[in-house]
Amino acid sequence: MRQTADPDAKLTAAELGKALGVSAQLVNRWHTEGYLNRDGMRVFLPMADRNWRGHRRFRYLDGAKAEAATRRSPKSYRKQRDWAALDRKPTARLASRA
């Protein structure tokens, strides 16, 4: 997660997504469909207001809380395969035909 100077800054979904390292589509999904927090309860990302173009704006602090609640634990990430233990190598891409 990247830090900003003001936790109360109001950002559009694209700006918030860029600041948190997620997509703007995911930020909008947190707002419309909600997300499950660590207690298993559905929580919705509150909208702060709309900008002059009508785009939704969200507080940075609320977005950071949503990102932290939905972040995967390090144990849940897929482990890298140990090709030496499997005694084989990943298939290389075939050369393109000329």
SVG drawing of the C-alpha trace seen along z (x, -y; Angstrom):
<svg xmlns="http://www.w3.org/2000/svg" viewBox="-24 -21 41 57">
<polyline fill="none" stroke="black" stroke-width="0.4" points="0.0,0.0 1.3,-3.4 1.1,-6.3 -0.4,-9.6 0.0,-12.8 -3.7,-13.2 -5.8,-10.2 -9.0,-12.2 -8.2,-13.0 -11.1,-12.4 -10.1,-10.5 -11.9,-9.0 -12.0,-5.3 -9.1,-5.4 -7.0,-7.6 -7.7,-5.5 -7.0,-2.3 -3.7,-3.7 -2.8,-4.8 -3.7,-1.4 -2.3,0.8 -5.6,2.2 -7.8,1.6 -10.5,-1.1 -13.0,1.7 -12.2,3.3 -12.8,0.0 -16.2,-0.4 -17.0,3.2 -16.2,2.6 -18.7,-0.3 -21.6,1.5 -21.2,5.1 -19.2,4.7 -16.4,6.9 -16.0,9.4 -14.0,8.1 -11.9,10.4 -15.0,11.1 -16.9,12.4 -19.3,9.5 -20.2,7.7 -19.0,4.1 -19.5,1.5 -17.0,-1.2 -18.8,-4.5 -18.8,-7.3 -17.6,-10.7 -19.2,-12.8 -19.2,-13.3 -16.8,-15.5 -18.0,-18.1 -18.2,-15.5 -20.4,-13.2 -17.7,-10.6 -17.8,-9.0 -15.1,-10.1 -13.9,-8.0 -11.9,-8.8 -8.3,-7.4 -8.6,-6.0 -11.8,-4.1 -10.1,-2.6 -7.0,-1.6 -9.2,0.2 -11.0,2.1 -7.7,3.0 -6.3,4.2 -9.4,6.3 -9.4,8.0 -5.6,8.5 -4.6,12.1 -2.4,13.6 1.0,14.6 0.1,18.3 -2.7,18.2 -0.4,17.3 0.4,20.0 3.8,21.5 6.4,21.7 7.0,25.1 10.4,26.7 11.2,28.0 14.4,29.7 12.3,31.8 9.9,32.8 12.9,33.7 11.6,31.8 11.7,28.3 8.8,26.1 8.2,26.3 9.9,23.6 7.9,21.7 8.2,23.1 10.1,21.1 7.8,19.4 7.7,20.9 9.4,18.9"/>
</svg>
